Amino acid sequence: MAILTGKARLAGILGWPVAHSRSPRLHGLWLQRHGIDGAYVPLPVAPGAFPEAVRGLMAAGFQGANVTIPHKEAAFALCDEVAPTARRMGAVNTLVFREGRILGSNTDGFGFLENIRQQVPGWQASAGTAVLLGAGGSARAIAVALLEAGAPEVVLVNRTRARAETLAREIGGPVTVATAPPLARAALLVNTTSLGMQGQPPLEVDLAALPASAVVADIVYVPLETPLLAAARARGLRAVGGLGMLLHQARPGFRHWFGVDPVVDAELEAFVGGDIPRS
Ligand SMILES: NC(=O)c1ccc[n+]([C@@H]2O[C@H](COP(=O)([O-])OP(=O)(O)OC[C@H]3O[C@@H](n4cnc5c(N)ncnc54)[C@H](OP(=O)(O)O)[C@@H]3O)[C@@H](O)[C@H]2O)c1
C-alpha cells in the first residue's frame, strides 16, 4: 500500500452491502502498480442515504465513485449529466465529479465488449446475430453495447417473456424476443441470467445447433468455468468467462479519477479472482 500524502486522489464504490465487492482490491492493485498517490475504498451506503452520501463525497473532494446494487438507478436520477449510452441503459455505474457537477456513465457494456475483444482477437460485434439469455440489468447494458458496436440483431430469451418484450421496446432498434434461443443463426450466445452461478441451478441449453464459428460468453464468474463455458469448449467453440467483464468495466473510472488507462492481464485476474473456484 502506497503512503498517502495530503494531495491523494480518492474514489470508491457505493453499494449496500459492499463488503463482498472485489473493486477495492482491483483498483488497489492498479494504484500500486502505477505508484499513484490515491486510494479506492468501500463505501457502504444504505438506499435512503445515497443522494446525501454522493453530495458529501463531492464536497469532501473525491474524484468520483463506482455505483453498484442497489444504487444504479438512483445514481442515474441524481446525475447532472448522463452519457447517452448510460441513458439508453437506464443505469449509471460510474460517477465523475467535475467542477461541482455529477457526471454519470455506464461501463458494464464496455467491459463486456472489451473482455471478448481481448479473449477472442479479431472478434467483431457486427459478425452476426447476438442471442442473449436473460432480460435483467446486465442484459440491457450488454444489448445496448452490442447494438452500438454494430450488431445487426439482438435476440432476447427470458423466463419471463413480458420482461424481455418491455426491454426490447425500451432499447429500440433491431431487438427481438424469442421463446427458444435461435442458435443456428447465432454468432454470439451470452448468458446474462444468474443460472450456472454457484448455488444456482445450471443453465440447460443444448449447444449442438450453434455454428462452429460462434462465440459463447457467460457473465457469471463464480465459478470461473461455468457448465455453459465447459460445454462450449467441449464442442470446440470459443468461450469467454465473466471475470474479465468485471475487470474491464473498471478501466474508464480509473482513468478518469487517477489519470492512467490501466491494463487487464493475467496477474490482475489471478489477484482479483484467485479465491474463486475454477468449476
Ligand atoms: N461479470 C460481470 O461483471 C457481471 C456484471 C453484472 C452482473 N453479473 C452477473 O449477471 C447475473 C445477472 O445480473 P443482473 O444484474 O442482470 O440480474 P437481474 O437484473 O436480477 O436479472 C436476472 C436475470 O436472470 C433470470 N433468472 C434468474 N433466475 C432464473 C431462473 N431460475 N431461471 C431462468 N432465469 C432466471 C431473470 O429472469 P426473470 O426476468 O424471468 O426473473 C433475469 O433475466 C448475475 O449472476 C450477476 O452476478 C456479472
Ligand as a Chemical Component Dictionary entry (heavy atoms), coordinates in Angstrom:
data_LIG
# 
_chem_comp.id                   LIG 
_chem_comp.type                 NON-POLYMER 
_chem_comp.pdbx_formal_charge   0 
_chem_comp.three_letter_code    LIG 
# 
loop_
_chem_comp_atom.comp_id 
_chem_comp_atom.atom_id 
_chem_comp_atom.alt_atom_id 
_chem_comp_atom.type_symbol 
_chem_comp_atom.charge 
_chem_comp_atom.model_Cartn_x 
_chem_comp_atom.model_Cartn_y 
_chem_comp_atom.model_Cartn_z 
_chem_comp_atom.pdbx_ordinal 
LIG N1  N1  N 0  -19.295 -10.315 -14.986 1  
LIG C1  C1  C 0  -19.754 -9.186  -14.538 2  
LIG O1  O1  O 0  -19.049 -8.159  -14.475 3  
LIG C2  C2  C 0  -21.204 -9.084  -14.126 4  
LIG C3  C3  C 0  -21.836 -7.837  -14.089 5  
LIG C4  C4  C 0  -23.193 -7.780  -13.719 6  
LIG C5  C5  C 0  -23.864 -8.953  -13.394 7  
LIG N2  N2  N 1  -23.201 -10.141 -13.438 8  
LIG C6  C6  C 0  -23.937 -11.388 -13.140 9  
LIG O2  O2  O 0  -25.021 -11.476 -14.061 10 
LIG C7  C7  C 0  -26.143 -12.111 -13.490 11 
LIG C8  C8  C 0  -27.399 -11.294 -13.745 12 
LIG O3  O3  O 0  -27.261 -9.992  -13.205 13 
LIG P1  P1  P 0  -28.375 -8.865  -13.412 14 
LIG O4  O4  O 0  -27.916 -7.683  -12.636 15 
LIG O5  O5  O -1 -28.715 -8.730  -14.851 16 
LIG O6  O6  O 0  -29.609 -9.529  -12.636 17 
LIG P2  P2  P 0  -31.189 -9.224  -12.767 18 
LIG O7  O7  O 0  -31.431 -7.845  -13.282 19 
LIG O8  O8  O 0  -31.767 -9.620  -11.444 20 
LIG O9  O9  O 0  -31.688 -10.273 -13.893 21 
LIG C9  C9  C 0  -31.620 -11.650 -13.633 22 
LIG C10 C10 C 0  -31.993 -12.430 -14.889 23 
LIG O10 O10 O 0  -31.785 -13.825 -14.609 24 
LIG C11 C11 C 0  -33.012 -14.514 -14.876 25 
LIG N3  N3  N 0  -33.148 -15.637 -13.945 26 
LIG C12 C12 C 0  -32.914 -15.636 -12.616 27 
LIG N4  N4  N 0  -33.174 -16.859 -12.091 28 
LIG C13 C13 C 0  -33.609 -17.632 -13.108 29 
LIG C14 C14 C 0  -34.058 -18.974 -13.207 30 
LIG N5  N5  N 0  -34.088 -19.779 -12.128 31 
LIG N6  N6  N 0  -34.408 -19.449 -14.425 32 
LIG C15 C15 C 0  -34.377 -18.652 -15.527 33 
LIG N7  N7  N 0  -33.967 -17.371 -15.488 34 
LIG C16 C16 C 0  -33.601 -16.853 -14.293 35 
LIG C17 C17 C 0  -34.101 -13.485 -14.698 36 
LIG O11 O11 O 0  -35.262 -13.897 -15.378 37 
LIG P3  P3  P 0  -36.726 -13.304 -14.977 38 
LIG O12 O12 O 0  -36.856 -11.962 -15.663 39 
LIG O13 O13 O 0  -37.661 -14.321 -15.504 40 
LIG O14 O14 O 0  -36.752 -13.174 -13.477 41 
LIG C18 C18 C 0  -33.421 -12.256 -15.327 42 
LIG O15 O15 O 0  -33.495 -12.315 -16.731 43 
LIG C19 C19 C 0  -25.787 -12.287 -12.023 44 
LIG O16 O16 O 0  -25.365 -13.628 -11.855 45 
LIG C20 C20 C 0  -24.612 -11.372 -11.777 46 
LIG O17 O17 O 0  -23.723 -11.845 -10.797 47 
LIG C21 C21 C 0  -21.902 -10.236 -13.812 48 
# 
loop_
_chem_comp_bond.comp_id 
_chem_comp_bond.atom_id_1 
_chem_comp_bond.atom_id_2 
_chem_comp_bond.value_order 
_chem_comp_bond.pdbx_ordinal 
LIG N1  C1  SING 1  
LIG C1  O1  DOUB 2  
LIG C1  C2  SING 3  
LIG C2  C3  SING 4  
LIG C2  C21 DOUB 5  
LIG C3  C4  DOUB 6  
LIG C4  C5  SING 7  
LIG C5  N2  DOUB 8  
LIG N2  C6  SING 9  
LIG N2  C21 SING 10 
LIG C6  O2  SING 11 
LIG C6  C20 SING 12 
LIG O2  C7  SING 13 
LIG C7  C8  SING 14 
LIG C7  C19 SING 15 
LIG C8  O3  SING 16 
LIG O3  P1  SING 17 
LIG P1  O4  DOUB 18 
LIG P1  O5  SING 19 
LIG P1  O6  SING 20 
LIG O6  P2  SING 21 
LIG P2  O7  DOUB 22 
LIG P2  O8  SING 23 
LIG P2  O9  SING 24 
LIG O9  C9  SING 25 
LIG C9  C10 SING 26 
LIG C10 O10 SING 27 
LIG C10 C18 SING 28 
LIG O10 C11 SING 29 
LIG C11 N3  SING 30 
LIG C11 C17 SING 31 
LIG N3  C12 SING 32 
LIG N3  C16 SING 33 
LIG C12 N4  DOUB 34 
LIG N4  C13 SING 35 
LIG C13 C14 SING 36 
LIG C13 C16 DOUB 37 
LIG C14 N5  SING 38 
LIG C14 N6  DOUB 39 
LIG N6  C15 SING 40 
LIG C15 N7  DOUB 41 
LIG N7  C16 SING 42 
LIG C17 O11 SING 43 
LIG C17 C18 SING 44 
LIG O11 P3  SING 45 
LIG P3  O12 DOUB 46 
LIG P3  O13 SING 47 
LIG P3  O14 SING 48 
LIG C18 O15 SING 49 
LIG C19 O16 SING 50 
LIG C19 C20 SING 51 
LIG C20 O17 SING 52 
# 
